[in-house]
Amino acid sequence: MYDPLNDSRIAAGQAYPHSYWAQHTDIAAPTAPLQQDVHTDVVIVGGGYTGLSCAYQLATRFNREVTLLEANQAGWGCSGRNAGFVLRGTGRLGLAQLTQRFGIECARLFHQEYGEAIAQVKQMISLGNIRCDNQPEGYLKVAHNAAMAAELPEQAALLQRQFGYQAEYLSPQQLKRDYMHNTQAYGAVRFPDCFGLNPLALAQGYTAMAKQSGVQLYTGSPLLSWQREANGSFLLQTPKAQLRCKQLILASNAYTPKGLYPALNRACLPVLSSIIVTQPLSPVQLEQSGLQHTQLVMDTRALKYYYRKLPDNRILFGGRSAVYGKDAEKAVYPARLLAALKACFPMLTGLDYDYHWSGWVAVSYDDLPRVCEAEPGLFYAAGYCGSGVSFSSLAGVRLAELASGVAVPALPIYQSQLAPFPLPAFRRLGQQAYYQWGRFKDRYL
Ligand SMILES: Cc1cc2nc3c(=O)[nH]c(=O)nc-3n(C[C@H](O)[C@H](O)[C@H](O)COP(=O)(O)OP(=O)(O)OC[C@H]3O[C@@H](n4cnc5c(N)ncnc54)[C@H](O)[C@@H]3O)c2cc1C
């Protein structure tokens, strides 16, 4: 599997992974690769939610001439292969940690922005009439042990008190009665406004909206290299043609190949996340497991598991995977996920999985993303740390605003670039050490 930390180029025109989503989504015919030289106002690199949302905004709101280059298919990266959790937030810091780091006023602004991100997804779904199987709202953050459970009532109270957010604490008994017979669940906080959807269908919808708004979209067209011209504009090289543009927007996020923009590469750690989708559960299995609802679920482990029931009663179950791309397809990783699912729900013995796939998420050094102008005329949004379905749509809006000279909210994530990892050559070693520690913590602490 392509590994952005090792490969200096991304292959072109690859098919979607063999995911549940690719088998259950109407996929539009791909657009043609770029064959002729182009002169344009803005070029966006990457056809995921970030790039498509940015392109749509630039074209519709700012009347700009936009060309979007996607190496593979629209939504081929994370956007077409994620778990479809539309969450309130991005990065790896909760509101309590944001308050500690930036103060309460700034944390409130983050909270507002995260709500804006969910609203942005809903607005796009409605404007584009996107059929993406959005499910009823609700996300359960489930404590996987008694120590984590002890913190939950105060977490819910803090969200209500400091942020006016209607988070609800669920005792182990309430959780069991209403939501799940998970033997490793000790209580939960319920977030009322998050919801699940089909992520590839959402990406297809964004693609149609971008195309209808006049964006020139070329799939199978990787940006291979770029340079500045004497007047400060950009000259871009693709396999068959060159582009000249005034502004360049990198929306390739975790999939950015090593050679494309070294400053971005040094500031992101691409981490694999893996998903299995089980066979459909029988009515008896649904009743025994309690998984009769479509609430999103994630636990409090250092190495988190996340799951949800899909419309056809299968369970989507995900978590961390291999460290290196070359190991991503090894059978041990889906087997581990299935074993973890059954450890939580022993009544599902005998259940197997039908789909397994993986994708790269971009982890940043300080656990927060950035949306910024990295140097004159060159913008990027990256580092969502595996939480980007809602935020990427808003990041596209903010990128378009930055590129059009419009003020964005005064948040730290819009005011600086991603910081490089110290000793970037040793990031994978650091990741392996973190996984060892995480496994120990999740089992014993
Ligand atoms: C298994 C998995 C599960 C996840 N689950 C969730 C979830 O439930 N909820 C959530 O909030 N987040 C989740 N995420 C994260 C979320 O999917 C991402 O944060 C989000 O989709 C990022 O969107 P993006 O547009 O920035 O990047 P991407 O969708 O990754 O798009 C980047 C695109 O850039 C293209 N590209 C790269 N290099 C070039 C180049 N040189 N030229 C042209 N094109 C290029 C790639 O082909 C790719 O299509 C998950 C991620 C994974 C992998």
The ligand as a MOL file (V3000), in Angstrom:
LIG
                    3D

  0  0  0     0  0            999 V3000
M  V30 BEGIN CTAB
M  V30 COUNTS 53 58 0 0 0
M  V30 BEGIN ATOM
M  V30 1 C -10.2250 4.3000 8.2520 0
M  V30 2 C -10.5540 5.7420 8.5320 0
M  V30 3 C -11.6620 6.0650 9.2990 0
M  V30 4 C -11.9620 7.3910 9.5930 0
M  V30 5 N -13.1200 7.6740 10.2180 0
M  V30 6 C -13.4610 8.9600 10.4610 0
M  V30 7 C -14.7190 9.2590 11.0380 0
M  V30 8 O -15.5680 8.3930 11.2250 0
M  V30 9 N -14.9720 10.5610 11.3450 0
M  V30 10 C -14.0670 11.5570 11.0960 0
M  V30 11 O -14.3340 12.7250 11.4340 0
M  V30 12 N -12.9060 11.2990 10.4610 0
M  V30 13 C -12.5910 10.0320 10.1140 0
M  V30 14 N -11.4500 9.7630 9.4230 0
M  V30 15 C -10.6390 10.8970 8.9530 0
M  V30 16 C -11.3140 11.6270 7.7850 0
M  V30 17 O -11.7460 10.6790 6.8320 0
M  V30 18 C -10.3250 12.6120 7.1620 0
M  V30 19 O -9.8930 13.5260 8.1540 0
M  V30 20 C -10.9120 13.4270 6.0050 0
M  V30 21 O -11.6110 12.6270 5.0910 0
M  V30 22 C -9.7880 14.1660 5.3000 0
M  V30 23 O -10.2720 14.6990 4.0890 0
M  V30 24 P -9.2800 15.4440 3.1240 0
M  V30 25 O -10.0760 15.9210 1.9740 0
M  V30 26 O -8.5040 16.4620 3.8660 0
M  V30 27 O -8.2140 14.3410 2.6550 0
M  V30 28 P -8.4220 13.0420 1.7620 0
M  V30 29 O -9.8430 12.6470 1.6840 0
M  V30 30 O -7.4580 12.0170 2.2430 0
M  V30 31 O -8.0320 13.5180 0.2980 0
M  V30 32 C -6.7090 13.7200 -0.1110 0
M  V30 33 C -6.6460 13.4020 -1.5960 0
M  V30 34 O -5.4170 13.9430 -2.1250 0
M  V30 35 C -5.0510 13.1370 -3.2140 0
M  V30 36 N -3.6350 13.4140 -3.4960 0
M  V30 37 C -2.5640 13.1730 -2.7160 0
M  V30 38 N -1.4350 13.5780 -3.3330 0
M  V30 39 C -1.8100 14.0970 -4.5180 0
M  V30 40 C -1.0900 14.6830 -5.6080 0
M  V30 41 N 0.2420 14.7850 -5.5890 0
M  V30 42 N -1.7940 15.1190 -6.6790 0
M  V30 43 C -3.1490 15.0130 -6.7210 0
M  V30 44 N -3.8670 14.4550 -5.7190 0
M  V30 45 C -3.2020 14.0140 -4.6330 0
M  V30 46 C -5.3360 11.7190 -2.7310 0
M  V30 47 O -5.4850 10.8300 -3.8250 0
M  V30 48 C -6.6150 11.9120 -1.9220 0
M  V30 49 O -7.7670 11.5620 -2.6590 0
M  V30 50 C -11.1120 8.4470 9.1140 0
M  V30 51 C -10.0010 8.1170 8.3370 0
M  V30 52 C -9.7200 6.7910 8.0370 0
M  V30 53 C -8.5300 6.4540 7.1780 0
M  V30 END ATOM
M  V30 BEGIN BOND
M  V30 1 1 1 2
M  V30 2 1 2 3
M  V30 3 2 2 52
M  V30 4 2 3 4
M  V30 5 1 4 5
M  V30 6 1 4 50
M  V30 7 2 5 6
M  V30 8 1 6 7
M  V30 9 1 6 13
M  V30 10 2 7 8
M  V30 11 1 7 9
M  V30 12 1 9 10
M  V30 13 2 10 11
M  V30 14 1 10 12
M  V30 15 2 12 13
M  V30 16 1 13 14
M  V30 17 1 14 15
M  V30 18 1 14 50
M  V30 19 1 15 16
M  V30 20 1 16 17
M  V30 21 1 16 18
M  V30 22 1 18 19
M  V30 23 1 18 20
M  V30 24 1 20 21
M  V30 25 1 20 22
M  V30 26 1 22 23
M  V30 27 1 23 24
M  V30 28 2 24 25
M  V30 29 1 24 26
M  V30 30 1 24 27
M  V30 31 1 27 28
M  V30 32 2 28 29
M  V30 33 1 28 30
M  V30 34 1 28 31
M  V30 35 1 31 32
M  V30 36 1 32 33
M  V30 37 1 33 34
M  V30 38 1 33 48
M  V30 39 1 34 35
M  V30 40 1 35 36
M  V30 41 1 35 46
M  V30 42 1 36 37
M  V30 43 1 36 45
M  V30 44 2 37 38
M  V30 45 1 38 39
M  V30 46 1 39 40
M  V30 47 2 39 45
M  V30 48 1 40 41
M  V30 49 2 40 42
M  V30 50 1 42 43
M  V30 51 2 43 44
M  V30 52 1 44 45
M  V30 53 1 46 47
M  V30 54 1 46 48
M  V30 55 1 48 49
M  V30 56 2 50 51
M  V30 57 1 51 52
M  V30 58 1 52 53
M  V30 END BOND
M  V30 END CTAB
M  END
